[in-house]
């Protein structure tokens, strides 16, 4: 008796879905210190680059004498004067914080030193640490689903071929 196309797909994709669901448990795999430090630094770098971009936009507004209230508040919160020179200096300092080897090493050392405290208690985490743990866990989750689905589909495909 010939199988319908729907039954054949169910035989192939059914195990894939099942193992993909099992793969979701990869979310709970332990986070290693090295991986945490790499992700935390990447997040800190992204945040710093975003801040530099915002300062650049604010400097453009200042050069056109059109500084918006929102950006004045931003400058006040960053303790930076409403001048292009002050903003330029702040951008240089921020850039050094993510490119200077000594500054990067100090930042990474701080992440390493606080890793165990972060791992023990979420209350100890700052935004960067929390985002790093979240990013690692969701990456594990996605890879777990993907690999589980592919392995399950391959197994299902083999069962489908041998079942005919």
LINGIVEN-V269208 format. One record per backbone hydrogen bond with DSSP energy under -1.0 kcal/mol. NH is the residue of the N-H (numbers start at 1). CO is the residue of the C=O. E is the energy in kcal/mol with one decimal. If there is no record, write none. Layout:
nh=NH co=CO e=E
nh=NH co=CO e=E
This chain:
nh=8 co=4 e=-2.0
nh=9 co=5 e=-2.4
nh=10 co=6 e=-2.1
nh=11 co=7 e=-2.0
nh=12 co=8 e=-1.7
nh=13 co=9 e=-3.6
nh=14 co=10 e=-1.9
nh=17 co=13 e=-2.8
nh=18 co=14 e=-2.3
nh=19 co=15 e=-3.0
nh=20 co=16 e=-2.3
nh=21 co=17 e=-2.2
nh=22 co=18 e=-1.9
nh=23 co=19 e=-2.4
nh=25 co=22 e=-1.7
nh=26 co=23 e=-2.2
nh=27 co=24 e=-1.9
nh=28 co=25 e=-1.9
nh=29 co=26 e=-1.8
nh=36 co=32 e=-2.3
nh=37 co=33 e=-2.8
nh=38 co=34 e=-2.4
nh=39 co=35 e=-2.4
nh=40 co=36 e=-3.1
nh=41 co=37 e=-2.5
nh=42 co=38 e=-2.2
nh=43 co=39 e=-2.4
nh=44 co=40 e=-2.6
nh=45 co=41 e=-2.7
nh=46 co=42 e=-2.3
nh=47 co=43 e=-2.6
nh=48 co=44 e=-2.4
nh=49 co=45 e=-2.7
nh=50 co=46 e=-2.4
nh=51 co=47 e=-2.1
nh=52 co=48 e=-2.3
nh=53 co=49 e=-2.3
nh=54 co=50 e=-2.2
nh=55 co=51 e=-2.5
nh=56 co=52 e=-2.2
nh=57 co=53 e=-2.1
nh=58 co=54 e=-2.3
nh=59 co=55 e=-2.5
nh=60 co=56 e=-1.8
nh=61 co=57 e=-1.9
nh=62 co=58 e=-2.4
nh=63 co=59 e=-2.4
nh=64 co=60 e=-1.1
nh=65 co=62 e=-1.7
nh=66 co=61 e=-2.9
nh=72 co=68 e=-1.7
nh=73 co=69 e=-2.3
nh=74 co=70 e=-1.8
nh=75 co=71 e=-2.4
nh=76 co=72 e=-2.5
nh=77 co=73 e=-2.7
nh=78 co=74 e=-1.5
nh=79 co=76 e=-1.1
nh=80 co=75 e=-2.6
nh=83 co=81 e=-2.0
nh=87 co=83 e=-2.2
nh=88 co=84 e=-2.7
nh=89 co=85 e=-2.4
nh=90 co=86 e=-2.2
nh=91 co=87 e=-2.4
nh=92 co=88 e=-2.1
nh=93 co=89 e=-2.4
nh=94 co=90 e=-2.6
nh=95 co=91 e=-2.7
nh=96 co=92 e=-2.3
nh=97 co=93 e=-1.6
nh=98 co=95 e=-1.0
nh=100 co=96 e=-2.4
nh=104 co=100 e=-2.8
nh=105 co=101 e=-2.4
nh=106 co=102 e=-2.2
nh=107 co=103 e=-2.4
nh=108 co=104 e=-2.8
nh=109 co=105 e=-2.3
nh=110 co=106 e=-2.0
nh=111 co=107 e=-1.8
nh=112 co=108 e=-2.5
nh=113 co=109 e=-2.9
nh=114 co=110 e=-1.6
nh=118 co=114 e=-2.6
nh=119 co=115 e=-2.7
nh=120 co=116 e=-1.9
nh=121 co=117 e=-2.0
nh=124 co=121 e=-1.2
nh=125 co=122 e=-1.1
nh=130 co=126 e=-2.5
nh=131 co=127 e=-2.4
nh=132 co=128 e=-2.3
nh=133 co=129 e=-2.5
nh=134 co=130 e=-2.4
nh=135 co=131 e=-2.8
nh=136 co=132 e=-2.4
nh=137 co=133 e=-2.5
nh=138 co=134 e=-2.5
nh=139 co=135 e=-2.0
nh=140 co=136 e=-2.5
nh=141 co=137 e=-2.4
nh=142 co=138 e=-2.5
nh=143 co=139 e=-2.7
nh=144 co=140 e=-2.8
nh=145 co=141 e=-2.4
nh=146 co=142 e=-2.6
nh=147 co=143 e=-3.0
nh=148 co=144 e=-2.3
nh=149 co=145 e=-2.8
nh=150 co=146 e=-2.5
nh=151 co=147 e=-2.6
nh=152 co=148 e=-2.6
nh=153 co=149 e=-2.8
nh=154 co=150 e=-2.3
nh=155 co=151 e=-2.5
nh=156 co=152 e=-2.9
nh=157 co=153 e=-2.6
nh=158 co=154 e=-2.2
nh=159 co=155 e=-2.5
nh=160 co=156 e=-2.4
nh=161 co=157 e=-2.1
nh=162 co=158 e=-2.2
nh=163 co=159 e=-1.7
